[in-house]
């Protein structure tokens, strides 16, 4: 479990890898409970999303890779 204080920045990072040297392109959508989904472009295969929560409570997070012509779309496991 990762804890943060109200107003403290929390950064989520997804890692998208390709096989056989294929470099992934596209976007990752971060779905954080109680917030609108945020779409982030891949940068160095590690898109990040930073948020400072204004309300206390647990969150769930998933990251969804859009896929491209070489790599299939994927959804991460849920982080609590």
mmCIF file of the N, C-alpha and C atoms, coordinates in Angstrom:
data_MODEL
# 
_entry.id   MODEL 
# 
loop_
_atom_site.group_PDB 
_atom_site.id 
_atom_site.type_symbol 
_atom_site.label_atom_id 
_atom_site.label_alt_id 
_atom_site.label_comp_id 
_atom_site.label_asym_id 
_atom_site.label_entity_id 
_atom_site.label_seq_id 
_atom_site.pdbx_PDB_ins_code 
_atom_site.Cartn_x 
_atom_site.Cartn_y 
_atom_site.Cartn_z 
_atom_site.occupancy 
_atom_site.B_iso_or_equiv 
_atom_site.pdbx_formal_charge 
_atom_site.auth_seq_id 
_atom_site.auth_comp_id 
_atom_site.auth_asym_id 
_atom_site.auth_atom_id 
_atom_site.pdbx_PDB_model_num 
ATOM 1   N N  . UNK A 1 1  ? 0.845   -1.155 0.000   1.00 0.00 ? 1  UNK A N  1 
ATOM 2   C CA . UNK A 1 1  ? 0.000   0.000  0.000   1.00 0.00 ? 1  UNK A CA 1 
ATOM 3   C C  . UNK A 1 1  ? 0.901   1.233  0.000   1.00 0.00 ? 1  UNK A C  1 
ATOM 4   N N  . UNK A 1 2  ? 0.570   2.205  -0.852  1.00 0.00 ? 2  UNK A N  1 
ATOM 5   C CA . UNK A 1 2  ? 1.288   3.474  -0.894  1.00 0.00 ? 2  UNK A CA 1 
ATOM 6   C C  . UNK A 1 2  ? 0.384   4.556  -0.333  1.00 0.00 ? 2  UNK A C  1 
ATOM 7   N N  . UNK A 1 3  ? 0.890   5.310  0.615   1.00 0.00 ? 3  UNK A N  1 
ATOM 8   C CA . UNK A 1 3  ? 0.096   6.353  1.243   1.00 0.00 ? 3  UNK A CA 1 
ATOM 9   C C  . UNK A 1 3  ? 0.625   7.719  0.845   1.00 0.00 ? 3  UNK A C  1 
ATOM 10  N N  . UNK A 1 4  ? -0.275  8.684  0.733   1.00 0.00 ? 4  UNK A N  1 
ATOM 11  C CA . UNK A 1 4  ? 0.114   10.062 0.477   1.00 0.00 ? 4  UNK A CA 1 
ATOM 12  C C  . UNK A 1 4  ? -0.800  10.968 1.288   1.00 0.00 ? 4  UNK A C  1 
ATOM 13  N N  . UNK A 1 5  ? -0.348  12.176 1.519   1.00 0.00 ? 5  UNK A N  1 
ATOM 14  C CA . UNK A 1 5  ? -1.145  13.154 2.245   1.00 0.00 ? 5  UNK A CA 1 
ATOM 15  C C  . UNK A 1 5  ? -2.039  13.901 1.262   1.00 0.00 ? 5  UNK A C  1 
ATOM 16  N N  . UNK A 1 6  ? -3.137  14.453 1.759   1.00 0.00 ? 6  UNK A N  1 
ATOM 17  C CA . UNK A 1 6  ? -4.015  15.258 0.918   1.00 0.00 ? 6  UNK A CA 1 
ATOM 18  C C  . UNK A 1 6  ? -3.196  16.415 0.348   1.00 0.00 ? 6  UNK A C  1 
ATOM 19  N N  . UNK A 1 7  ? -3.307  16.630 -0.949  1.00 0.00 ? 7  UNK A N  1 
ATOM 20  C CA . UNK A 1 7  ? -2.575  17.694 -1.633  1.00 0.00 ? 7  UNK A CA 1 
ATOM 21  C C  . UNK A 1 7  ? -1.190  17.307 -2.103  1.00 0.00 ? 7  UNK A C  1 
ATOM 22  N N  . UNK A 1 8  ? -0.693  16.155 -1.682  1.00 0.00 ? 8  UNK A N  1 
ATOM 23  C CA . UNK A 1 8  ? 0.630   15.692 -2.110  1.00 0.00 ? 8  UNK A CA 1 
ATOM 24  C C  . UNK A 1 8  ? 0.536   15.081 -3.502  1.00 0.00 ? 8  UNK A C  1 
ATOM 25  N N  . UNK A 1 9  ? 1.486   15.401 -4.364  1.00 0.00 ? 9  UNK A N  1 
ATOM 26  C CA . UNK A 1 9  ? 1.489   14.861 -5.720  1.00 0.00 ? 9  UNK A CA 1 
ATOM 27  C C  . UNK A 1 9  ? 1.783   13.362 -5.703  1.00 0.00 ? 9  UNK A C  1 
ATOM 28  N N  . UNK A 1 10 ? 1.012   12.628 -6.488  1.00 0.00 ? 10 UNK A N  1 
ATOM 29  C CA . UNK A 1 10 ? 1.198   11.189 -6.664  1.00 0.00 ? 10 UNK A CA 1 
ATOM 30  C C  . UNK A 1 10 ? 1.399   10.960 -8.158  1.00 0.00 ? 10 UNK A C  1 
ATOM 31  N N  . UNK A 1 11 ? 2.448   10.239 -8.523  1.00 0.00 ? 11 UNK A N  1 
ATOM 32  C CA . UNK A 1 11 ? 2.740   9.983  -9.927  1.00 0.00 ? 11 UNK A CA 1 
ATOM 33  C C  . UNK A 1 11 ? 2.565   8.506  -10.238 1.00 0.00 ? 11 UNK A C  1 
ATOM 34  N N  . UNK A 1 12 ? 1.805   8.225  -11.283 1.00 0.00 ? 12 UNK A N  1 
ATOM 35  C CA . UNK A 1 12 ? 1.622   6.864  -11.781 1.00 0.00 ? 12 UNK A CA 1 
ATOM 36  C C  . UNK A 1 12 ? 2.422   6.738  -13.068 1.00 0.00 ? 12 UNK A C  1 
ATOM 37  N N  . UNK A 1 13 ? 3.151   5.641  -13.218 1.00 0.00 ? 13 UNK A N  1 
ATOM 38  C CA . UNK A 1 13 ? 3.953   5.395  -14.410 1.00 0.00 ? 13 UNK A CA 1 
ATOM 39  C C  . UNK A 1 13 ? 3.610   4.022  -14.971 1.00 0.00 ? 13 UNK A C  1 
ATOM 40  N N  . UNK A 1 14 ? 3.336   3.973  -16.263 1.00 0.00 ? 14 UNK A N  1 
ATOM 41  C CA . UNK A 1 14 ? 3.115   2.696  -16.941 1.00 0.00 ? 14 UNK A CA 1 
ATOM 42  C C  . UNK A 1 14 ? 4.362   2.393  -17.778 1.00 0.00 ? 14 UNK A C  1 
ATOM 43  N N  . UNK A 1 15 ? 4.676   1.133  -17.947 1.00 0.00 ? 15 UNK A N  1 
ATOM 44  C CA . UNK A 1 15 ? 5.795   0.730  -18.790 1.00 0.00 ? 15 UNK A CA 1 
ATOM 45  C C  . UNK A 1 15 ? 5.231   -0.133 -19.909 1.00 0.00 ? 15 UNK A C  1 
ATOM 46  N N  . UNK A 1 16 ? 5.449   0.301  -21.153 1.00 0.00 ? 16 UNK A N  1 
ATOM 47  C CA . UNK A 1 16 ? 4.951   -0.425 -22.317 1.00 0.00 ? 16 UNK A CA 1 
ATOM 48  C C  . UNK A 1 16 ? 6.158   -0.933 -23.095 1.00 0.00 ? 16 UNK A C  1 
ATOM 49  N N  . UNK A 1 17 ? 6.224   -2.240 -23.297 1.00 0.00 ? 17 UNK A N  1 
ATOM 50  C CA . UNK A 1 17 ? 7.354   -2.811 -24.012 1.00 0.00 ? 17 UNK A CA 1 
ATOM 51  C C  . UNK A 1 17 ? 6.878   -3.591 -25.226 1.00 0.00 ? 17 UNK A C  1 
ATOM 52  N N  . UNK A 1 18 ? 7.708   -3.603 -26.236 1.00 0.00 ? 18 UNK A N  1 
ATOM 53  C CA . UNK A 1 18 ? 7.443   -4.391 -27.434 1.00 0.00 ? 18 UNK A CA 1 
ATOM 54  C C  . UNK A 1 18 ? 8.390   -5.574 -27.468 1.00 0.00 ? 18 UNK A C  1 
ATOM 55  N N  . UNK A 1 19 ? 8.114   -6.513 -28.335 1.00 0.00 ? 19 UNK A N  1 
ATOM 56  C CA . UNK A 1 19 ? 8.988   -7.674 -28.477 1.00 0.00 ? 19 UNK A CA 1 
ATOM 57  C C  . UNK A 1 19 ? 9.835   -7.520 -29.726 1.00 0.00 ? 19 UNK A C  1 
ATOM 58  N N  . UNK A 1 20 ? 10.988  -8.176 -29.716 1.00 0.00 ? 20 UNK A N  1 
ATOM 59  C CA . UNK A 1 20 ? 11.879  -8.204 -30.873 1.00 0.00 ? 20 UNK A CA 1 
ATOM 60  C C  . UNK A 1 20 ? 12.297  -6.815 -31.324 1.00 0.00 ? 20 UNK A C  1 
ATOM 61  N N  . UNK A 1 21 ? 12.521  -5.906 -30.380 1.00 0.00 ? 21 UNK A N  1 
ATOM 62  C CA . UNK A 1 21 ? 13.008  -4.574 -30.702 1.00 0.00 ? 21 UNK A CA 1 
ATOM 63  C C  . UNK A 1 21 ? 11.963  -3.602 -31.220 1.00 0.00 ? 21 UNK A C  1 
ATOM 64  N N  . UNK A 1 22 ? 10.696  -3.998 -31.254 1.00 0.00 ? 22 UNK A N  1 
ATOM 65  C CA . UNK A 1 22 ? 9.632   -3.112 -31.715 1.00 0.00 ? 22 UNK A CA 1 
ATOM 66  C C  . UNK A 1 22 ? 9.383   -2.054 -30.646 1.00 0.00 ? 22 UNK A C  1 
ATOM 67  N N  . UNK A 1 23 ? 9.412   -0.792 -31.063 1.00 0.00 ? 23 UNK A N  1 
ATOM 68  C CA . UNK A 1 23 ? 9.171   0.315  -30.136 1.00 0.00 ? 23 UNK A CA 1 
ATOM 69  C C  . UNK A 1 23 ? 7.687   0.666  -30.178 1.00 0.00 ? 23 UNK A C  1 
ATOM 70  N N  . UNK A 1 24 ? 6.994   0.585  -29.053 1.00 0.00 ? 24 UNK A N  1 
ATOM 71  C CA . UNK A 1 24 ? 5.562   0.889  -29.039 1.00 0.00 ? 24 UNK A CA 1 
ATOM 72  C C  . UNK A 1 24 ? 5.297   2.380  -29.251 1.00 0.00 ? 24 UNK A C  1 
ATOM 73  N N  . UNK A 1 25 ? 4.210   2.673  -29.922 1.00 0.00 ? 25 UNK A N  1 
ATOM 74  C CA . UNK A 1 25 ? 3.727   4.042  -30.079 1.00 0.00 ? 25 UNK A CA 1 
ATOM 75  C C  . UNK A 1 25 ? 2.267   4.052  -29.676 1.00 0.00 ? 25 UNK A C  1 
ATOM 76  N N  . UNK A 1 26 ? 1.725   5.228  -29.442 1.00 0.00 ? 26 UNK A N  1 
ATOM 77  C CA . UNK A 1 26 ? 0.318   5.316  -29.086 1.00 0.00 ? 26 UNK A CA 1 
ATOM 78  C C  . UNK A 1 26 ? 0.129   6.046  -27.776 1.00 0.00 ? 26 UNK A C  1 
ATOM 79  N N  . UNK A 1 27 ? -0.908  5.657  -27.062 1.00 0.00 ? 27 UNK A N  1 
ATOM 80  C CA . UNK A 1 27 ? -1.252  6.329  -25.817 1.00 0.00 ? 27 UNK A CA 1 
ATOM 81  C C  . UNK A 1 27 ? -1.564  5.322  -24.718 1.00 0.00 ? 27 UNK A C  1 
ATOM 82  N N  . UNK A 1 28 ? -1.538  5.814  -23.499 1.00 0.00 ? 28 UNK A N  1 
ATOM 83  C CA . UNK A 1 28 ? -1.989  5.054  -22.341 1.00 0.00 ? 28 UNK A CA 1 
ATOM 84  C C  . UNK A 1 28 ? -3.046  5.893  -21.652 1.00 0.00 ? 28 UNK A C  1 
ATOM 85  N N  . UNK A 1 29 ? -4.168  5.266  -21.323 1.00 0.00 ? 29 UNK A N  1 
ATOM 86  C CA . UNK A 1 29 ? -5.225  5.946  -20.583 1.00 0.00 ? 29 UNK A CA 1 
ATOM 87  C C  . UNK A 1 29 ? -5.166  5.478  -19.138 1.00 0.00 ? 29 UNK A C  1 
ATOM 88  N N  . UNK A 1 30 ? -4.969  6.439  -18.228 1.00 0.00 ? 30 UNK A N  1 
ATOM 89  C CA . UNK A 1 30 ? -4.969  6.141  -16.801 1.00 0.00 ? 30 UNK A CA 1 
ATOM 90  C C  . UNK A 1 30 ? -6.387  6.347  -16.280 1.00 0.00 ? 30 UNK A C  1 
ATOM 91  N N  . UNK A 1 31 ? -6.944  5.303  -15.690 1.00 0.00 ? 31 UNK A N  1 
ATOM 92  C CA . UNK A 1 31 ? -8.272  5.367  -15.082 1.00 0.00 ? 31 UNK A CA 1 
ATOM 93  C C  . UNK A 1 31 ? -8.095  5.287  -13.572 1.00 0.00 ? 31 UNK A C  1 
ATOM 94  N N  . UNK A 1 32 ? -8.327  6.417  -12.915 1.00 0.00 ? 32 UNK A N  1 
ATOM 95  C CA . UNK A 1 32 ? -8.190  6.506  -11.465 1.00 0.00 ? 32 UNK A CA 1 
ATOM 96  C C  . UNK A 1 32 ? -9.581  6.739  -10.892 1.00 0.00 ? 32 UNK A C  1 
ATOM 97  N N  . UNK A 1 33 ? -9.977  5.898  -9.926  1.00 0.00 ? 33 UNK A N  1 
ATOM 98  C CA . UNK A 1 33 ? -11.321 6.027  -9.373  1.00 0.00 ? 33 UNK A CA 1 
ATOM 99  C C  . UNK A 1 33 ? -11.582 7.463  -8.934  1.00 0.00 ? 33 UNK A C  1 
ATOM 100 N N  . UNK A 1 34 ? -12.824 7.895  -9.131  1.00 0.00 ? 34 UNK A N  1 
ATOM 101 C CA . UNK A 1 34 ? -13.308 9.217  -8.774  1.00 0.00 ? 34 UNK A CA 1 
ATOM 102 C C  . UNK A 1 34 ? -12.764 10.339 -9.654  1.00 0.00 ? 34 UNK A C  1 
ATOM 103 N N  . UNK A 1 35 ? -12.021 10.036 -10.716 1.00 0.00 ? 35 UNK A N  1 
ATOM 104 C CA . UNK A 1 35 ? -11.476 11.039 -11.616 1.00 0.00 ? 35 UNK A CA 1 
ATOM 105 C C  . UNK A 1 35 ? -11.779 10.671 -13.062 1.00 0.00 ? 35 UNK A C  1 
ATOM 106 N N  . UNK A 1 36 ? -11.773 11.685 -13.939 1.00 0.00 ? 36 UNK A N  1 
ATOM 107 C CA . UNK A 1 36 ? -11.929 11.424 -15.366 1.00 0.00 ? 36 UNK A CA 1 
ATOM 108 C C  . UNK A 1 36 ? -10.705 10.678 -15.880 1.00 0.00 ? 36 UNK A C  1 
ATOM 109 N N  . UNK A 1 37 ? -10.877 9.763  -16.831 1.00 0.00 ? 37 UNK A N  1 
ATOM 110 C CA . UNK A 1 37 ? -9.716  9.103  -17.431 1.00 0.00 ? 37 UNK A CA 1 
ATOM 111 C C  . UNK A 1 37 ? -8.806  10.144 -18.090 1.00 0.00 ? 37 UNK A C  1 
ATOM 112 N N  . UNK A 1 38 ? -7.509  9.905  -18.035 1.00 0.00 ? 38 UNK A N  1 
ATOM 113 C CA . UNK A 1 38 ? -6.522  10.812 -18.610 1.00 0.00 ? 38 UNK A CA 1 
ATOM 114 C C  . UNK A 1 38 ? -5.712  10.048 -19.655 1.00 0.00 ? 38 UNK A C  1 
ATOM 115 N N  . UNK A 1 39 ? -5.638  10.609 -20.868 1.00 0.00 ? 39 UNK A N  1 
ATOM 116 C CA . UNK A 1 39 ? -4.894  9.989  -21.960 1.00 0.00 ? 39 UNK A CA 1 
ATOM 117 C C  . UNK A 1 39 ? -3.525  10.646 -22.055 1.00 0.00 ? 39 UNK A C  1 
ATOM 118 N N  . UNK A 1 40 ? -2.471  9.817  -22.057 1.00 0.00 ? 40 UNK A N  1 
ATOM 119 C CA . UNK A 1 40 ? -1.096  10.300 -22.089 1.00 0.00 ? 40 UNK A CA 1 
ATOM 120 C C  . UNK A 1 40 ? -0.352  9.625  -23.231 1.00 0.00 ? 40 UNK A C  1 
ATOM 121 N N  . UNK A 1 41 ? 0.381   10.404 -24.020 1.00 0.00 ? 41 UNK A N  1 
ATOM 122 C CA . UNK A 1 41 ? 1.191   9.841  -25.105 1.00 0.00 ? 41 UNK A CA 1 
ATOM 123 C C  . UNK A 1 41 ? 2.397   9.107  -24.533 1.00 0.00 ? 41 UNK A C  1 
ATOM 124 N N  . UNK A 1 42 ? 2.828   8.074  -25.245 1.00 0.00 ? 42 UNK A N  1 
ATOM 125 C CA . UNK A 1 42 ? 4.021   7.342  -24.812 1.00 0.00 ? 42 UNK A CA 1 
ATOM 126 C C  . UNK A 1 42 ? 5.247   8.230  -24.991 1.00 0.00 ? 42 UNK A C  1 
ATOM 127 N N  . UNK A 1 43 ? 6.061   8.306  -23.953 1.00 0.00 ? 43 UNK A N  1 
ATOM 128 C CA . UNK A 1 43 ? 7.336   9.005  -24.001 1.00 0.00 ? 43 UNK A CA 1 
ATOM 129 C C  . UNK A 1 43 ? 8.364   8.051  -23.414 1.00 0.00 ? 43 UNK A C  1 
ATOM 130 N N  . UNK A 1 44 ? 9.328   7.642  -24.237 1.00 0.00 ? 44 UNK A N  1 
ATOM 131 C CA . UNK A 1 44 ? 10.340  6.683  -23.783 1.00 0.00 ? 44 UNK A CA 1 
ATOM 132 C C  . UNK A 1 44 ? 9.716   5.428  -23.175 1.00 0.00 ? 44 UNK A C  1 
ATOM 133 N N  . UNK A 1 45 ? 8.586   5.014  -23.711 1.00 0.00 ? 45 UNK A N  1 
ATOM 134 C CA . UNK A 1 45 ? 7.880   3.801  -23.287 1.00 0.00 ? 45 UNK A CA 1 
ATOM 135 C C  . UNK A 1 45 ? 7.318   3.870  -21.871 1.00 0.00 ? 45 UNK A C  1 
ATOM 136 N N  . UNK A 1 46 ? 7.385   5.043  -21.232 1.00 0.00 ? 46 UNK A N  1 
ATOM 137 C CA . UNK A 1 46 ? 6.936   5.154  -19.845 1.00 0.00 ? 46 UNK A CA 1 
ATOM 138 C C  . UNK A 1 46 ? 6.077   6.404  -19.645 1.00 0.00 ? 46 UNK A C  1 
ATOM 139 N N  . UNK A 1 47 ? 4.818   6.352  -20.046 1.00 0.00 ? 47 UNK A N  1 
ATOM 140 C CA . UNK A 1 47 ? 3.952   7.505  -19.807 1.00 0.00 ? 47 UNK A CA 1 
ATOM 141 C C  . UNK A 1 47 ? 3.672   7.677  -18.321 1.00 0.00 ? 47 UNK A C  1 
ATOM 142 N N  . UNK A 1 48 ? 3.581   8.920  -17.890 1.00 0.00 ? 48 UNK A N  1 
ATOM 143 C CA . UNK A 1 48 ? 3.308   9.191  -16.488 1.00 0.00 ? 48 UNK A CA 1 
ATOM 144 C C  . UNK A 1 48 ? 2.106   10.116 -16.345 1.00 0.00 ? 48 UNK A C  1 
ATOM 145 N N  . UNK A 1 49 ? 1.461   10.014 -15.211 1.00 0.00 ? 49 UNK A N  1 
ATOM 146 C CA . UNK A 1 49 ? 0.318   10.857 -14.864 1.00 0.00 ? 49 UNK A CA 1 
ATOM 147 C C  . UNK A 1 49 ? 0.478   11.244 -13.398 1.00 0.00 ? 49 UNK A C  1 
ATOM 148 N N  . UNK A 1 50 ? 0.458   12.556 -13.117 1.00 0.00 ? 50 UNK A N  1 
ATOM 149 C CA . UNK A 1 50 ? 0.615   13.045 -11.755 1.00 0.00 ? 50 UNK A CA 1 
ATOM 150 C C  . UNK A 1 50 ? -0.651  13.773 -11.331 1.00 0.00 ? 50 UNK A C  1 
ATOM 151 N N  . UNK A 1 51 ? -1.088  13.497 -10.107 1.00 0.00 ? 51 UNK A N  1 
ATOM 152 C CA . UNK A 1 51 ? -2.294  14.123 -9.562  1.00 0.00 ? 51 UNK A CA 1 
ATOM 153 C C  . UNK A 1 51 ? -2.071  14.376 -8.073  1.00 0.00 ? 51 UNK A C  1 
ATOM 154 N N  . UNK A 1 52 ? -2.669  15.443 -7.568  1.00 0.00 ? 52 UNK A N  1 
ATOM 155 C CA . UNK A 1 52 ? -2.671  15.721 -6.128  1.00 0.00 ? 52 UNK A CA 1 
ATOM 156 C C  . UNK A 1 52 ? -4.113  15.582 -5.661  1.00 0.00 ? 52 UNK A C  1 
ATOM 157 N N  . UNK A 1 53 ? -4.387  14.564 -4.867  1.00 0.00 ? 53 UNK A N  1 
ATOM 158 C CA . UNK A 1 53 ? -5.754  14.302 -4.416  1.00 0.00 ? 53 UNK A CA 1 
ATOM 159 C C  . UNK A 1 53 ? -6.189  15.332 -3.378  1.00 0.00 ? 53 UNK A C  1 
ATOM 160 N N  . UNK A 1 54 ? -7.410  15.798 -3.511  1.00 0.00 ? 54 UNK A N  1 
ATOM 161 C CA . UNK A 1 54 ? -7.967  16.770 -2.577  1.00 0.00 ? 54 UNK A CA 1 
ATOM 162 C C  . UNK A 1 54 ? -8.900  16.124 -1.557  1.00 0.00 ? 54 UNK A C  1 
ATOM 163 N N  . UNK A 1 55 ? -9.182  14.851 -1.745  1.00 0.00 ? 55 UNK A N  1 
ATOM 164 C CA . UNK A 1 55 ? -10.038 14.106 -0.816  1.00 0.00 ? 55 UNK A CA 1 
ATOM 165 C C  . UNK A 1 55 ? -9.308  12.837 -0.383  1.00 0.00 ? 55 UNK A C  1 
ATOM 166 N N  . UNK A 1 56 ? -9.472  12.476 0.864   1.00 0.00 ? 56 UNK A N  1 
ATOM 167 C CA . UNK A 1 56 ? -8.860  11.255 1.386   1.00 0.00 ? 56 UNK A CA 1 
ATOM 168 C C  . UNK A 1 56 ? -9.638  10.038 0.916   1.00 0.00 ? 56 UNK A C  1 
ATOM 169 N N  . UNK A 1 57 ? -8.976  8.899  0.902   1.00 0.00 ? 57 UNK A N  1 
ATOM 170 C CA . UNK A 1 57 ? -9.652  7.648  0.594   1.00 0.00 ? 57 UNK A CA 1 
ATOM 171 C C  . UNK A 1 57 ? -8.851  6.784  -0.343  1.00 0.00 ? 57 UNK A C  1 
ATOM 172 N N  . UNK A 1 58 ? -9.205  5.518  -0.392  1.00 0.00 ? 58 UNK A N  1 
ATOM 173 C CA . UNK A 1 58 ? -8.498  4.592  -1.283  1.00 0.00 ? 58 UNK A CA 1 
ATOM 174 C C  . UNK A 1 58 ? -8.856  4.858  -2.746  1.00 0.00 ? 58 UNK A C  1 
ATOM 175 N N  . UNK A 1 59 ? -7.972  4.485  -3.628  1.00 0.00 ? 59 UNK A N  1 
ATOM 176 C CA . UNK A 1 59 ? -8.183  4.642  -5.067  1.00 0.00 ? 59 UNK A CA 1 
ATOM 177 C C  . UNK A 1 59 ? -7.839  3.328  -5.763  1.00 0.00 ? 59 UNK A C  1 
ATOM 178 N N  . UNK A 1 60 ? -8.430  3.121  -6.915  1.00 0.00 ? 60 UNK A N  1 
ATOM 179 C CA . UNK A 1 60 ? -8.016  2.044  -7.805  1.00 0.00 ? 60 UNK A CA 1 
ATOM 180 C C  . UNK A 1 60 ? -7.527  2.686  -9.087  1.00 0.00 ? 60 UNK A C  1 
ATOM 181 N N  . UNK A 1 61 ? -6.515  2.074  -9.698  1.00 0.00 ? 61 UNK A N  1 
ATOM 182 C CA . UNK A 1 61 ? -5.907  2.622  -10.903 1.00 0.00 ? 61 UNK A CA 1 
ATOM 183 C C  . UNK A 1 61 ? -5.699  1.505  -11.913 1.00 0.00 ? 61 UNK A C  1 
ATOM 184 N N  . UNK A 1 62 ? -6.047  1.770  -13.165 1.00 0.00 ? 62 UNK A N  1 
ATOM 185 C CA . UNK A 1 62 ? -5.676  0.890  -14.267 1.00 0.00 ? 62 UNK A CA 1 
ATOM 186 C C  . UNK A 1 62 ? -5.082  1.746  -15.372 1.00 0.00 ? 62 UNK A C  1 
ATOM 187 N N  . UNK A 1 63 ? -4.219  1.136  -16.152 1.00 0.00 ? 63 UNK A N  1 
ATOM 188 C CA . UNK A 1 63 ? -3.627  1.793  -17.316 1.00 0.00 ? 63 UNK A CA 1 
ATOM 189 C C  . UNK A 1 63 ? -3.968  0.956  -18.538 1.00 0.00 ? 63 UNK A C  1 
ATOM 190 N N  . UNK A 1 64 ? -4.474  1.609  -19.580 1.00 0.00 ? 64 UNK A N  1 
ATOM 191 C CA . UNK A 1 64 ? -4.867  0.906  -20.802 1.00 0.00 ? 64 UNK A CA 1 
ATOM 192 C C  . UNK A 1 64 ? -4.036  1.414  -21.964 1.00 0.00 ? 64 UNK A C  1 
ATOM 193 N N  . UNK A 1 65 ? -3.262  0.534  -22.574 1.00 0.00 ? 65 UNK A N  1 
ATOM 194 C CA . UNK A 1 65 ? -2.451  0.880  -23.750 1.00 0.00 ? 65 UNK A CA 1 
ATOM 195 C C  . UNK A 1 65 ? -3.324  0.779  -24.982 1.00 0.00 ? 65 UNK A C  1 
ATOM 196 N N  . UNK A 1 66 ? -3.255  1.794  -25.851 1.00 0.00 ? 66 UNK A N  1 
ATOM 197 C CA . UNK A 1 66 ? -4.108  1.857  -27.040 1.00 0.00 ? 66 UNK A CA 1 
ATOM 198 C C  . UNK A 1 66 ? -3.773  0.825  -28.103 1.00 0.00 ? 66 UNK A C  1 
ATOM 199 N N  . UNK A 1 67 ? -2.534  0.355  -28.108 1.00 0.00 ? 67 UNK A N  1 
ATOM 200 C CA . UNK A 1 67 ? -2.095  -0.558 -29.154 1.00 0.00 ? 67 UNK A CA 1 
ATOM 201 C C  . UNK A 1 67 ? -1.644  0.223  -30.383 1.00 0.00 ? 67 UNK A C  1 
ATOM 202 N N  . UNK A 1 68 ? -0.965  -0.471 -31.290 1.00 0.00 ? 68 UNK A N  1 
ATOM 203 C CA . UNK A 1 68 ? -0.565  0.122  -32.560 1.00 0.00 ? 68 UNK A CA 1 
ATOM 204 C C  . UNK A 1 68 ? -0.538  -0.989 -33.607 1.00 0.00 ? 68 UNK A C  1 
ATOM 205 N N  . UNK A 1 69 ? 0.022   -0.710 -34.766 1.00 0.00 ? 69 UNK A N  1 
ATOM 206 C CA . UNK A 1 69 ? -0.016  -1.702 -35.847 1.00 0.00 ? 69 UNK A CA 1 
ATOM 207 C C  . UNK A 1 69 ? 0.831   -2.939 -35.543 1.00 0.00 ? 69 UNK A C  1 
ATOM 208 N N  . UNK A 1 70 ? 1.737   -2.845 -34.562 1.00 0.00 ? 70 UNK A N  1 
ATOM 209 C CA . UNK A 1 70 ? 2.609   -3.975 -34.224 1.00 0.00 ? 70 UNK A CA 1 
ATOM 210 C C  . UNK A 1 70 ? 2.327   -4.605 -32.871 1.00 0.00 ? 70 UNK A C  1 
ATOM 211 N N  . UNK A 1 71 ? 1.682   -3.845 -31.981 1.00 0.00 ? 71 UNK A N  1 
ATOM 212 C CA . UNK A 1 71 ? 1.496   -4.312 -30.616 1.00 0.00 ? 71 UNK A CA 1 
ATOM 213 C C  . UNK A 1 71 ? 0.015   -4.216 -30.245 1.00 0.00 ? 71 UNK A C  1 
ATOM 214 N N  . UNK A 1 72 ? -0.495  -5.276 -29.681 1.00 0.00 ? 72 UNK A N  1 
ATOM 215 C CA . UNK A 1 72 ? -1.898  -5.374 -29.301 1.00 0.00 ? 72 UNK A CA 1 
ATOM 216 C C  . UNK A 1 72 ? -2.227  -4.472 -28.100 1.00 0.00 ? 72 UNK A C  1 
ATOM 217 N N  . UNK A 1 73 ? -3.422  -3.910 -28.094 1.00 0.00 ? 73 UNK A N  1 
ATOM 218 C CA . UNK A 1 73 ? -3.896  -3.116 -26.956 1.00 0.00 ? 73 UNK A CA 1 
ATOM 219 C C  . UNK A 1 73 ? -3.929  -3.998 -25.709 1.00 0.00 ? 73 UNK A C  1 
ATOM 220 N N  . UNK A 1 74 ? -3.662  -3.387 -24.547 1.00 0.00 ? 74 UNK A N  1 
ATOM 221 C CA . UNK A 1 74 ? -3.640  -4.137 -23.294 1.00 0.00 ? 74 UNK A CA 1 
ATOM 222 C C  . UNK A 1 74 ? -4.177  -3.281 -22.153 1.00 0.00 ? 74 UNK A C  1 
ATOM 223 N N  . UNK A 1 75 ? -4.678  -3.971 -21.121 1.00 0.00 ? 75 UNK A N  1 
ATOM 224 C CA . UNK A 1 75 ? -5.124  -3.310 -19.897 1.00 0.00 ? 75 UNK A CA 1 
ATOM 225 C C  . UNK A 1 75 ? -4.308  -3.879 -18.743 1.00 0.00 ? 75 UNK A C  1 
ATOM 226 N N  . UNK A 1 76 ? -3.805  -2.997 -17.894 1.00 0.00 ? 76 UNK A N  1 
ATOM 227 C CA . UNK A 1 76 ? -3.005  -3.436 -16.745 1.00 0.00 ? 76 UNK A CA 1 
ATOM 228 C C  . UNK A 1 76 ? -3.891  -4.116 -15.706 1.00 0.00 ? 76 UNK A C  1 
ATOM 229 N N  . UNK A 1 77 ? -3.232  -4.736 -14.760 1.00 0.00 ? 77 UNK A N  1 
ATOM 230 C CA . UNK A 1 77 ? -3.953  -5.200 -13.581 1.00 0.00 ? 77 UNK A CA 1 
ATOM 231 C C  . UNK A 1 77 ? -4.338  -3.957 -12.772 1.00 0.00 ? 77 UNK A C  1 
ATOM 232 N N  . UNK A 1 78 ? -5.309  -4.085 -11.910 1.00 0.00 ? 78 UNK A N  1 
ATOM 233 C CA . UNK A 1 78 ? -5.755  -2.956 -11.104 1.00 0.00 ? 78 UNK A CA 1 
ATOM 234 C C  . UNK A 1 78 ? -4.853  -2.797 -9.890  1.00 0.00 ? 78 UNK A C  1 
ATOM 235 N N  . UNK A 1 79 ? -4.431  -1.566 -9.649  1.00 0.00 ? 79 UNK A N  1 
ATOM 236 C CA . UNK A 1 79 ? -3.648  -1.220 -8.466  1.00 0.00 ? 79 UNK A CA 1 
ATOM 237 C C  . UNK A 1 79 ? -4.583  -0.597 -7.451  1.00 0.00 ? 79 UNK A C  1 
ATOM 238 N N  . UNK A 1 80 ? -4.488  -1.021 -6.218  1.00 0.00 ? 80 UNK A N  1 
ATOM 239 C CA . UNK A 1 80 ? -5.295  -0.432 -5.141  1.00 0.00 ? 80 UNK A CA 1 
ATOM 240 C C  . UNK A 1 80 ? -4.435  0.462  -4.282  1.00 0.00 ? 80 UNK A C  1 
# 
